[in-house]
Amino acid sequence: MKIHELKPPAGAHRPKKRVGRGNAAGQGTTCGRGSQGQRARAGRVPAWFEGGQMPLQRRVPKRGFNRTRFKTEVQTVNLADLARFEDETDFTRERLAALGLIDPDGGPVKILARGKLDRVVKVTVNAFSAAARDAIEAAGGTAETIGRKK
């Protein structure tokens, strides 16, 4: 079998509909477009036309438009929150959720530097402020960053 010998199966190809050839042909007068109205006319409206309503590209503000729908909400935990749990030395996302400091189904976790930390801890979360990272490392602990949670 060669490419030029291939043919579509029987009934797969329909002949082109020839409109406007008289009422006896079945597609005369209105040519299948129904009766009157905008869609029956020869000129079509563009796909983005909204019927005379103010179009979307003119409705949205042109400066400072804020796409809050796609904003990532970051969960914050302060050093003072970590210092409250004196018997804990290893803080992960799962452990912070178990302690009630974050929502387990929430966004990424960031450690902020409010408060003091004067013991060795290991913190593994999505992000740290520079001051929080310095404070943890100054106390002898480690601050590890993991990939962002979507």
Contacts in CASP RR format, 6 or more apart in sequence:
PFRMAT RR
TARGET T0000
AUTHOR 0000-0000-0000
METHOD contacts of the structure
MODEL  1
MKIHELKPPAGAHRPKKRVGRGNAAGQGTTCGRGSQGQRARAGRVPAWFE
GGQMPLQRRVPKRGFNRTRFKTEVQTVNLADLARFEDETDFTRERLAALG
LIDPDGGPVKILARGKLDRVVKVTVNAFSAAARDAIEAAGGTAETIGRKK
17 27 0 8 1.000
18 25 0 8 1.000
18 27 0 8 1.000
19 27 0 8 1.000
19 28 0 8 1.000
19 31 0 8 1.000
19 32 0 8 1.000
20 27 0 8 1.000
20 28 0 8 1.000
20 29 0 8 1.000
20 31 0 8 1.000
21 27 0 8 1.000
21 28 0 8 1.000
22 28 0 8 1.000
22 29 0 8 1.000
23 29 0 8 1.000
30 40 0 8 1.000
33 39 0 8 1.000
33 40 0 8 1.000
34 40 0 8 1.000
38 45 0 8 1.000
45 51 0 8 1.000
48 55 0 8 1.000
48 56 0 8 1.000
48 57 0 8 1.000
49 55 0 8 1.000
50 56 0 8 1.000
72 107 0 8 1.000
72 108 0 8 1.000
73 106 0 8 1.000
73 107 0 8 1.000
74 107 0 8 1.000
74 108 0 8 1.000
74 109 0 8 1.000
74 110 0 8 1.000
74 126 0 8 1.000
74 127 0 8 1.000
75 102 0 8 1.000
75 103 0 8 1.000
75 106 0 8 1.000
75 107 0 8 1.000
75 108 0 8 1.000
75 109 0 8 1.000
75 110 0 8 1.000
76 109 0 8 1.000
76 110 0 8 1.000
76 111 0 8 1.000
76 112 0 8 1.000
77 96 0 8 1.000
77 101 0 8 1.000
77 102 0 8 1.000
77 109 0 8 1.000
77 110 0 8 1.000
77 111 0 8 1.000
77 112 0 8 1.000
77 125 0 8 1.000
78 111 0 8 1.000
78 112 0 8 1.000
78 113 0 8 1.000
78 114 0 8 1.000
78 115 0 8 1.000
79 111 0 8 1.000
79 112 0 8 1.000
79 113 0 8 1.000
79 114 0 8 1.000
79 115 0 8 1.000
79 116 0 8 1.000
79 117 0 8 1.000
79 132 0 8 1.000
79 135 0 8 1.000
79 136 0 8 1.000
80 114 0 8 1.000
80 115 0 8 1.000
80 116 0 8 1.000
81 101 0 8 1.000
82 88 0 8 1.000
82 91 0 8 1.000
82 111 0 8 1.000
82 117 0 8 1.000
82 121 0 8 1.000
82 123 0 8 1.000
83 115 0 8 1.000
83 116 0 8 1.000
83 117 0 8 1.000
83 118 0 8 1.000
83 119 0 8 1.000
85 99 0 8 1.000
86 119 0 8 1.000
88 95 0 8 1.000
88 99 0 8 1.000
88 121 0 8 1.000
89 119 0 8 1.000
89 120 0 8 1.000
89 121 0 8 1.000
89 122 0 8 1.000
90 121 0 8 1.000
90 122 0 8 1.000
90 124 0 8 1.000
91 121 0 8 1.000
91 122 0 8 1.000
91 123 0 8 1.000
91 124 0 8 1.000
91 125 0 8 1.000
92 124 0 8 1.000
92 125 0 8 1.000
93 102 0 8 1.000
93 104 0 8 1.000
93 109 0 8 1.000
93 124 0 8 1.000
93 125 0 8 1.000
93 126 0 8 1.000
93 146 0 8 1.000
93 149 0 8 1.000
94 104 0 8 1.000
96 102 0 8 1.000
96 109 0 8 1.000
96 125 0 8 1.000
97 103 0 8 1.000
97 104 0 8 1.000
102 109 0 8 1.000
106 149 0 8 1.000
107 149 0 8 1.000
108 125 0 8 1.000
108 126 0 8 1.000
108 127 0 8 1.000
108 148 0 8 1.000
108 149 0 8 1.000
109 125 0 8 1.000
109 126 0 8 1.000
109 127 0 8 1.000
110 125 0 8 1.000
110 126 0 8 1.000
110 127 0 8 1.000
110 128 0 8 1.000
110 129 0 8 1.000
111 123 0 8 1.000
111 125 0 8 1.000
111 127 0 8 1.000
111 128 0 8 1.000
111 129 0 8 1.000
111 132 0 8 1.000
111 133 0 8 1.000
111 136 0 8 1.000
111 143 0 8 1.000
112 129 0 8 1.000
112 132 0 8 1.000
113 129 0 8 1.000
113 131 0 8 1.000
113 132 0 8 1.000
113 134 0 8 1.000
113 135 0 8 1.000
116 135 0 8 1.000
117 135 0 8 1.000
117 136 0 8 1.000
117 139 0 8 1.000
118 139 0 8 1.000
119 139 0 8 1.000
120 139 0 8 1.000
120 140 0 8 1.000
120 141 0 8 1.000
121 136 0 8 1.000
121 139 0 8 1.000
121 141 0 8 1.000
122 141 0 8 1.000
122 142 0 8 1.000
122 144 0 8 1.000
123 136 0 8 1.000
123 141 0 8 1.000
123 142 0 8 1.000
123 143 0 8 1.000
123 144 0 8 1.000
124 144 0 8 1.000
124 145 0 8 1.000
124 146 0 8 1.000
125 145 0 8 1.000
125 146 0 8 1.000
126 145 0 8 1.000
126 146 0 8 1.000
126 147 0 8 1.000
126 148 0 8 1.000
126 149 0 8 1.000
127 145 0 8 1.000
128 136 0 8 1.000
128 143 0 8 1.000
128 145 0 8 1.000
132 143 0 8 1.000
133 143 0 8 1.000
136 142 0 8 1.000
136 143 0 8 1.000
137 143 0 8 1.000
END
